[in-house]
Amino acid sequence: MGNRLSTASDENAELWTSSSPTFGHAMLEQFSLDPSYINLNNGSYGSLPRVVQKACEKLSNEIESNPDRFLRLTFNPLLLNVRSRLEGHIGAETGECVMIPNTTHGINTVLRNIEWSGEDVIVATTVTYEAVSRTIQYISDSPPHPMKATFALNFPTTIPELIGQFRAHLKSIPRYPKRRVVAIIDSIVSKPGILLPWEEMVKICKEEGVVSVVDAAHSIGQQVNINIKESDPDFWVSSCHKWLFAKRGCAVLYVPKRNQTLIKTTLPTSFGYVSPTDPPGGPKAPNFVEQFQRVGTIDWVPYLSVSHALNFRQWIGGEKKINDYCHILALSGGRRLAEILGTRVMDEDGAFTANMVNVALPLKAKWSNELSLHIRNSLLEEWNMYAYNLYHNDSWWIRCSVQIYNELSDFEKLGKVLLEICQNLEEQREGLSI
């Protein structure tokens, strides 16, 4: 969905009318990254543009100059503007989006508001994000002990195979009166970095009477033309600090109005909670937006940074231009990296690729935490570069996240370093007991 450039009360209004820099290494001037650092891991923590960073510093100074005035008078209209722009960005209706610190927080908010029974079932996958997977385990471990039904998801695969297997998995769950089945769906898997046909998976959930909770941590800023009303999940959460260029930590929780009665409390519970025992005359449920307006005292700057991040994205060309560059480089960079390593990319035809690409590492060793840490530490401490290593489907992979400041040469430099690291590891494998 579109998102108009908002320059009202923006000290960078003059900048937004100037020519933006070209994509590639020239764009590094717009970020505070060490210019010698090769960052192919934007997906984990994001990258903050200098202009957004400066806007955040200005906001922090304004808050500290008079906290009461800012938090009691200035803050609410600014937050309303952020929510409104995000609702427009993903195609939501007014009053369906609220700000939260991160996607894990949002998934927890949804799952811990559901009134579970012992007959209920939570569906996750073998590549569900670890923090979410552990949250599901905790809920299953706690009375009344809803059950888990894990869907095995291994790559490489094809979209028809994945869709067919997902449908069959949901159909295999016996249905009883009042049994609730809730499916956690990744829009883009974190490890490995894989774009899933999540809209189709949500559609299948509707057909099977399953509640859909979409972990869209990597979606906003990496997927163009998100139309949340068309895909119509029951719940959807996305991090704004990963790909949208907002300050950490910042995420958006979408709950359609039909489901807002299910969100009875924030985490932690805020002053906006409405109890059925409250005397008449007070707030009435569902007061979804009001509950999330202020959940304790936190640093509000990351939430407010979203408007500046959206302005920056518009200035440099908008969503399509940004993601076309990153997607094309992910495909070409992945192929070049695989060529250097003598291996393969996980997604040969690009059907599962957005702006992250997974390339096999030339390692025969089985999984070990020691080996994973060795690769991580070598890249960061010895070579001042980083991409995320992982073990999936009995193979080692490197996940590369592409951002507008990357070029093909970054993949080539990473490939030469990884080749050396992997060759040394293979030679030393017995001595390292890995």
C-alpha positions as CSV (number, residue, x, y, z in Angstrom):
1,M,0.0,0.0,0.0
2,G,1.1,3.6,-0.6
3,N,2.5,5.9,2.1
4,R,2.6,9.6,1.5
5,L,5.7,11.6,2.4
6,S,4.9,13.5,5.6
7,T,6.9,16.6,6.1
8,A,4.8,18.4,8.6
9,S,6.9,19.6,11.5
10,D,9.9,17.8,10.0
11,E,13.2,19.5,10.3
12,N,14.4,17.4,7.4
13,A,11.8,18.8,5.0
14,E,14.4,20.5,2.9
15,L,16.5,17.3,2.7
16,W,13.5,15.3,1.4
17,T,13.3,17.6,-1.6
18,S,16.9,17.1,-2.6
19,S,18.3,14.3,-4.7
20,S,18.9,11.0,-2.9
21,P,22.1,9.0,-3.2
22,T,22.4,6.0,-5.4
23,F,22.0,2.5,-3.9
24,G,25.1,0.4,-3.2
25,H,28.2,1.5,-1.2
26,A,27.5,5.2,-1.9
27,M,24.5,4.7,0.4
28,L,26.8,3.8,3.4
29,E,27.2,7.6,3.9
30,Q,23.6,7.6,5.0
31,F,24.2,5.1,7.8
32,S,26.4,5.1,10.9
33,L,27.9,1.7,10.1
34,D,31.7,1.3,10.3
35,P,32.6,1.9,6.7
36,S,35.0,-1.1,6.8
37,Y,32.4,-3.4,8.1
38,I,30.6,-5.7,5.6
39,N,27.1,-6.1,7.0
40,L,25.1,-8.9,5.3
41,N,23.0,-9.4,8.4
42,N,20.5,-6.5,8.4
43,G,17.7,-8.9,9.1
44,S,18.7,-9.5,12.8
45,Y,18.8,-5.9,14.1
46,G,18.2,-3.6,11.2
47,S,20.2,-0.5,10.2
48,L,19.4,3.0,11.3
49,P,19.8,5.8,8.8
50,R,21.7,8.8,10.1
51,V,18.8,11.2,9.4
52,V,16.5,9.0,11.5
53,Q,19.2,8.7,14.2
54,K,19.5,12.5,14.3
55,A,15.7,12.9,14.5
56,C,15.7,10.4,17.4
57,E,18.3,12.3,19.2
58,K,16.3,15.5,18.8
59,L,13.2,13.8,20.2
60,S,15.2,12.5,23.2
61,N,16.5,16.0,23.9
62,E,13.0,17.4,23.6
63,I,11.7,14.8,26.1
64,E,14.4,15.4,28.6
65,S,13.9,19.2,28.4
66,N,10.4,18.8,29.8
67,P,9.2,15.2,30.3
68,D,5.8,16.2,31.6
69,R,5.0,18.5,28.7
70,F,6.2,16.0,26.1
71,L,4.5,12.9,27.6
72,R,1.3,14.6,28.6
73,L,0.8,17.0,25.7
74,T,3.1,16.4,22.8
75,F,3.4,12.6,22.6
76,N,-0.2,11.4,21.9
77,P,-0.6,13.2,18.5
78,L,2.8,12.0,17.4
79,L,2.0,8.4,18.2
80,L,-1.4,8.7,16.5
81,N,0.4,9.9,13.4
82,V,2.7,6.9,13.5
83,R,-0.1,4.4,13.9
84,S,-2.1,6.1,11.1
85,R,0.8,5.9,8.7
86,L,1.5,2.3,9.5
87,E,-2.2,1.4,9.0
88,G,-2.0,3.1,5.6
89,H,1.2,1.3,4.8
90,I,-0.2,-2.2,5.4
91,G,-3.8,-1.5,4.4
92,A,-5.4,-1.7,7.8
93,E,-8.4,0.3,9.1
94,T,-8.0,3.1,11.6
95,G,-7.8,1.7,15.2
96,E,-6.4,-1.7,14.2
97,C,-2.7,-1.1,14.8
98,V,-0.8,-0.5,18.0
99,M,2.9,-0.1,18.8
100,I,4.9,-2.7,20.8
101,P,8.6,-3.2,21.5
102,N,9.2,-6.3,19.2
103,T,7.5,-9.2,17.5
104,T,8.2,-11.6,20.3
105,H,6.3,-9.3,22.6
106,G,3.4,-9.1,20.2
107,I,3.1,-12.9,19.7
108,N,3.2,-13.3,23.5
109,T,0.5,-10.7,23.9
110,V,-1.8,-12.6,21.5
111,L,-1.1,-16.1,22.8
112,R,-1.3,-15.2,26.5
113,N,-4.7,-13.5,26.0
114,I,-6.3,-16.6,24.6
115,E,-8.3,-18.5,27.2
116,W,-7.0,-22.0,26.5
117,S,-8.5,-25.3,27.3
118,G,-6.8,-28.7,27.6
119,E,-8.4,-29.7,24.3
120,D,-6.9,-26.8,22.3
121,V,-4.1,-27.2,19.9
122,I,-1.3,-24.8,18.9
123,V,0.3,-25.4,15.5
124,A,3.9,-24.3,14.9
125,T,6.6,-25.5,12.5
126,T,10.1,-26.9,12.9
127,V,11.4,-23.4,11.8
128,T,9.3,-21.3,14.1
129,Y,11.4,-18.6,15.7
130,E,13.0,-20.0,18.9
131,A,11.5,-17.4,21.3
132,V,8.0,-18.1,19.9
133,S,8.6,-21.8,20.0
134,R,9.5,-21.6,23.6
135,T,6.5,-19.4,24.3
136,I,4.3,-22.1,22.9
137,Q,6.1,-24.7,25.0
138,Y,5.6,-22.6,28.1
139,I,1.8,-22.3,27.4
140,S,1.6,-26.0,26.8
141,D,3.5,-26.7,30.0
142,S,1.1,-24.5,32.0
143,P,-2.5,-25.5,33.0
144,P,-4.8,-26.3,31.3
145,H,-2.0,-27.6,29.0
146,P,-3.1,-27.0,25.4
147,M,-1.4,-29.4,23.0
148,K,1.2,-28.8,20.4
149,A,1.1,-30.0,16.8
150,T,4.3,-29.3,15.0
151,F,4.4,-29.1,11.2
152,A,7.7,-30.3,9.7
153,L,9.0,-27.7,7.3
154,N,12.2,-28.5,5.5
155,F,13.9,-26.8,2.6
156,P,14.4,-27.0,-0.3
157,T,10.8,-27.7,-1.2
158,T,8.2,-26.2,-3.6
159,I,5.2,-24.0,-2.9
160,P,2.6,-26.6,-4.0
161,E,4.3,-29.2,-1.8
162,L,4.4,-26.8,1.2
163,I,0.7,-25.7,0.7
164,G,-0.5,-29.3,0.3
165,Q,1.4,-30.5,3.4
166,F,0.2,-27.6,5.5
167,R,-3.4,-28.2,4.6
168,A,-3.0,-32.0,5.3
169,H,-1.4,-31.2,8.7
170,L,-4.4,-29.0,9.7
171,K,-6.9,-31.6,8.5
172,S,-5.1,-34.3,10.5
173,I,-5.9,-32.6,13.8
174,P,-9.1,-34.1,15.2
175,R,-11.9,-31.6,15.9
176,Y,-14.1,-31.6,18.9
177,P,-16.8,-29.2,20.0
178,K,-15.2,-26.0,21.4
179,R,-11.7,-27.2,20.5
180,R,-9.7,-24.2,19.3
181,V,-6.8,-24.7,16.9
182,V,-4.3,-21.8,16.6
183,A,-1.6,-21.8,13.9
184,I,1.5,-19.7,14.2
185,I,2.6,-18.8,10.6
186,D,5.8,-17.1,9.6
187,S,5.5,-14.7,6.8
188,I,9.2,-14.8,6.3
189,V,11.1,-17.5,8.3
190,S,14.1,-16.2,10.2
191,K,16.4,-19.2,10.0
192,P,16.7,-20.0,7.2
193,G,15.6,-16.7,5.6
194,I,12.6,-18.0,3.6
195,L,9.6,-16.1,2.2
196,L,6.5,-18.3,2.8
197,P,3.2,-18.1,1.0
198,W,1.6,-16.9,4.2
199,E,-1.4,-15.3,2.5
200,E,-2.4,-18.7,1.1
201,M,-1.7,-20.3,4.4
202,V,-4.0,-17.9,6.2
203,K,-6.7,-18.7,3.6
204,I,-6.3,-22.4,4.4
205,C,-6.7,-21.6,8.1
206,K,-10.0,-19.9,7.4
207,E,-11.2,-22.8,5.4
208,E,-10.2,-25.2,8.2
209,G,-11.6,-23.0,11.0
210,V,-8.1,-22.3,12.4
211,V,-7.1,-19.1,14.1
212,S,-4.1,-17.5,12.2
213,V,-1.3,-15.7,14.1
214,V,1.2,-14.4,11.6
215,D,4.8,-13.8,12.8
216,A,5.6,-11.1,10.3
217,A,8.8,-9.9,12.0
218,H,10.7,-9.6,8.7
219,S,7.8,-8.4,6.5
220,I,7.3,-4.7,6.9
221,G,10.0,-3.0,4.8
222,Q,10.9,-6.3,3.0
223,Q,7.5,-7.1,1.4
224,V,5.9,-4.6,-1.0
225,N,2.1,-4.1,-1.4
226,I,1.1,-5.7,1.9
227,N,-2.7,-5.6,2.0
228,I,-3.7,-6.9,5.4
229,K,-7.4,-6.6,4.8
230,E,-7.2,-8.8,1.7
231,S,-5.0,-11.5,3.4
232,D,-7.1,-11.0,6.5
233,P,-5.2,-12.9,9.2
234,D,-6.6,-13.0,12.7
235,F,-3.5,-11.5,14.2
236,W,-0.3,-10.1,12.5
237,V,2.9,-8.7,14.1
238,S,5.9,-7.1,12.4
239,S,9.1,-5.4,13.5
240,C,9.7,-1.9,12.3
241,H,13.4,-1.9,13.3
242,K,14.5,-4.8,11.1
243,W,13.7,-3.6,7.5
244,L,11.8,-0.4,7.8
245,F,14.7,1.7,9.2
246,A,13.0,2.5,12.5
247,K,15.0,2.6,15.8
248,R,15.2,-0.5,17.9
249,G,13.0,-1.8,19.4
250,C,9.8,-1.1,17.6
251,A,7.0,-3.3,16.2
252,V,3.4,-3.0,15.1
253,L,0.6,-5.3,16.2
254,Y,-2.4,-5.6,13.9
255,V,-5.7,-6.9,15.4
256,P,-8.8,-6.6,13.2
257,K,-11.7,-5.1,15.0
258,R,-13.5,-8.4,15.0
259,N,-10.8,-9.9,17.3
260,Q,-10.1,-7.0,19.6
261,T,-12.4,-8.3,22.3
262,L,-9.9,-11.2,22.6
263,I,-7.1,-8.9,23.6
264,K,-8.2,-8.2,27.2
265,T,-4.8,-7.0,28.5
266,T,-1.4,-5.7,27.4
267,L,1.8,-7.3,28.6
268,P,2.4,-6.0,31.3
269,T,-1.2,-5.0,32.1
270,S,-1.6,-1.3,31.6
271,F,-3.9,1.3,33.2
272,G,-6.3,0.8,30.3
273,Y,-7.4,-2.7,31.4
274,V,-11.1,-3.0,31.8
275,S,-12.3,-5.5,34.4
276,P,-15.8,-7.0,34.3
277,T,-16.0,-6.0,38.0
278,D,-15.3,-2.3,37.3
279,P,-18.1,0.1,38.4
280,P,-20.3,1.6,35.6
281,G,-19.3,4.8,34.0
282,G,-15.7,3.9,33.2
283,P,-14.0,2.7,30.0
284,K,-15.7,-0.1,28.2
285,A,-14.1,-3.1,26.5
286,P,-12.8,-3.5,23.9
287,N,-10.6,-0.4,24.3
288,F,-7.7,-1.9,22.2
289,V,-5.9,1.2,21.2
290,E,-6.3,2.9,24.6
291,Q,-4.7,-0.1,26.4
292,F,-1.6,0.1,24.3
293,Q,-1.3,3.9,24.4
294,R,1.1,3.7,27.4
295,V,2.3,0.4,28.8
296,G,4.5,1.5,31.7
297,T,7.3,4.1,31.3
298,I,9.6,3.2,28.4
299,D,11.6,5.1,25.8
300,W,9.0,6.2,23.3
301,V,11.5,7.4,20.8
302,P,11.7,4.2,18.8
303,Y,8.0,4.2,18.2
304,L,8.1,7.8,17.0
305,S,11.0,7.1,14.7
306,V,8.7,5.3,12.3
307,S,7.5,8.5,10.7
308,H,11.1,9.6,10.0
309,A,11.9,6.1,8.7
310,L,9.0,6.2,6.3
311,N,10.0,9.7,5.1
312,F,13.6,8.4,4.5
313,R,12.2,5.5,2.4
314,Q,10.1,7.8,0.3
315,W,13.1,10.1,-0.2
316,I,15.3,7.3,-1.6
317,G,12.7,6.0,-4.0
318,G,10.0,4.2,-2.1
319,E,9.1,0.6,-1.4
320,K,9.3,-0.9,-4.9
321,K,12.7,0.7,-5.7
322,I,14.2,-0.4,-2.4
323,N,13.0,-4.0,-2.6
324,D,13.7,-4.4,-6.3
325,Y,17.3,-3.6,-5.6
326,C,17.6,-5.8,-2.6
327,H,15.8,-8.7,-4.1
328,I,17.8,-8.7,-7.3
329,L,21.0,-8.4,-5.4
330,A,20.0,-11.3,-3.1
331,L,19.4,-13.5,-6.1
332,S,22.6,-12.6,-7.9
333,G,24.7,-12.4,-4.7
334,G,23.5,-15.8,-3.6
335,R,24.5,-17.4,-6.9
336,R,27.9,-15.7,-6.8
337,L,28.5,-16.8,-3.2
338,A,27.5,-20.4,-4.0
339,E,29.9,-20.3,-7.0
340,I,32.8,-19.2,-4.8
341,L,32.0,-21.8,-2.2
342,G,31.3,-24.6,-4.7
343,T,27.9,-25.2,-3.2
344,R,24.3,-24.2,-4.0
345,V,21.6,-21.8,-3.0
346,M,18.7,-23.2,-1.0
347,D,16.0,-21.7,-3.2
348,E,17.1,-22.4,-6.8
349,D,14.2,-20.7,-8.6
350,G,13.8,-17.8,-6.2
351,A,10.2,-18.6,-5.3
352,F,11.0,-18.4,-1.5
353,T,13.4,-15.5,-1.7
354,A,12.7,-11.9,-0.7
355,N,15.8,-10.0,0.4
356,M,17.5,-12.8,2.3
357,V,19.3,-15.6,0.6
358,N,20.6,-18.9,2.0
359,V,23.8,-20.6,0.6
360,A,25.1,-23.9,1.6
361,L,28.5,-24.0,3.4
362,P,31.1,-26.6,2.4
363,L,31.1,-28.3,5.7
364,K,30.5,-32.0,6.4
365,A,30.4,-31.7,10.2
366,K,27.1,-32.2,12.0
367,W,25.6,-29.4,14.1
368,S,27.5,-28.2,17.1
369,N,27.2,-24.9,19.0
370,E,31.0,-24.8,19.1
371,L,31.3,-24.8,15.4
372,S,28.6,-22.2,14.9
373,L,30.2,-19.9,17.4
374,H,33.6,-20.4,15.7
375,I,32.2,-19.2,12.4
376,R,30.4,-16.3,14.0
377,N,33.4,-15.1,16.0
378,S,35.8,-15.5,13.1
379,L,33.7,-13.4,10.9
380,L,33.2,-10.6,13.5
381,E,36.5,-10.6,15.3
382,E,38.9,-11.5,12.5
383,W,37.3,-10.2,9.4
384,N,34.9,-7.4,10.4
385,M,32.0,-8.8,8.4
386,Y,28.9,-10.8,9.2
387,A,26.2,-13.1,7.8
388,Y,24.2,-15.5,9.9
389,N,25.2,-19.2,9.9
390,L,22.6,-21.9,10.7
391,Y,22.1,-25.7,10.4
392,H,19.0,-26.8,8.5
393,N,17.9,-30.2,7.1
394,D,21.3,-31.8,7.9
395,S,23.3,-29.1,6.2
396,W,25.2,-25.9,7.2
397,W,24.0,-22.7,5.6
398,I,24.9,-19.0,5.6
399,R,22.0,-16.5,5.5
400,C,22.7,-13.2,3.9
401,S,20.4,-10.2,4.4
402,V,20.7,-7.6,1.6
403,Q,20.2,-3.9,2.2
404,I,20.4,-0.9,0.0
405,Y,24.1,-0.3,0.9
406,N,25.3,-3.7,-0.2
407,E,26.9,-4.6,-3.5
408,L,27.9,-7.9,-5.2
409,S,31.5,-7.4,-4.0
410,D,30.3,-7.9,-0.4
411,F,29.2,-11.4,-1.3
412,E,32.5,-12.0,-3.1
413,K,34.6,-10.9,-0.1
414,L,32.4,-12.9,2.3
415,G,32.7,-16.0,0.0
416,K,36.5,-15.9,0.1
417,V,36.6,-15.6,3.9
418,L,34.0,-18.3,4.4
419,L,35.9,-20.6,2.1
420,E,39.0,-20.2,4.2
421,I,37.1,-20.6,7.5
422,C,35.4,-23.8,6.2
423,Q,38.5,-25.3,4.8
424,N,40.3,-24.8,8.1
425,L,37.4,-26.3,10.0
426,E,37.3,-29.3,7.8
427,E,41.1,-29.8,8.3
428,Q,40.8,-29.4,12.1
429,R,37.4,-31.2,12.5
430,E,38.7,-34.2,14.4
431,G,40.9,-32.1,16.7
432,L,38.0,-29.8,17.5
433,S,35.6,-32.7,18.1
434,I,33.0,-31.3,15.8
